[in-house]
């Protein structure tokens, strides 16, 4: 699955308000469970992960970690002689939301000339999930051919699975790979997606 941002940025990079805490939480997720050999606030592994070098940067990082703990997004506790930093269930959900917000469909250099069709028939009792799914598919630039039929020329199975799972409607969503579609629709979609 592709997201807009990949990898871990340095603490010295420019961030908007709240963006650094978000990047740190995502960066910690890469490590999963981080064990520090020294008592807080000396967390060399975490500091190294984000390129923290100066005392000012260490202070900034410690403040953010304290705030993440206060929000119950991470848990910092002693385990034997080590200090352990772990992402909580609440933190994992927050990371999932970040991934969800940043999801994009990768455009390959060369189109394989197959169409990906997403079809769903979601019951009225799941209306909220259905509406949210429809909105997200449009945001992902998957074209709405009909009310509950979307089409895309690029592989998007993982992204569609992730999004439909996120809204708890996965069992109602069907994904097809097709070679031919109606000529009128194909001509329009080739123009829409700027395909040769």
Steps between C-alpha positions, in 0.01 A plus 500: 500500500630842405479806719598857424793499740746216540787468750601698806589868486751674722384704799683796340266506199224761488163384630163663540339495848434142611678358194818406688307304766320319218831415327653382829204272572523356148877463538458312827260266320786403269691384809187353659643458849801707594710398799743754639796391706495819709237664713296780345558759366811342343352292221787458253312272259212743463734796469704320236183405309410868455850642464492678838842644583484820705368549853228729357385222266504248789285736708256539208482122449444435871213752508332328205545153653348624828203642308453173309503314833253750651266438203539124568646443152820350640579325825837540672578253778782312671572138412781359708795737454363643175258778422247392238305726268202335333221621275159450664188369325378859485832600341469220241153625406637852461777369270241310298311828459818673379559223247139527392527877447817463292399208278551543124484275194841450338510577129733258315725623219316277253132410519427125473171576313281336764222676691437457873132507584375547855136407553309509827148450625511621860179467708326812631599421860863560393413832333769694689770258388364493145499880472849525649631231263349676197658830606841341558502316165434832326782663700727218381406598140318174431228598254130448594356327193168461683378557855665183635732412210848656490777445248873559486765397243766429765539229761324618816392175669703555819386861530132410445526211749660729759239775457198267498640321807549838669127574457401144595327429165762268346260203461275706269777621269605305188810560289528390136777526242353526149652525156212660311240759588245688291681697225330829591604461865852394402552805277383730779711326770812501283465877473414535871811306608715638219580154362670446164 
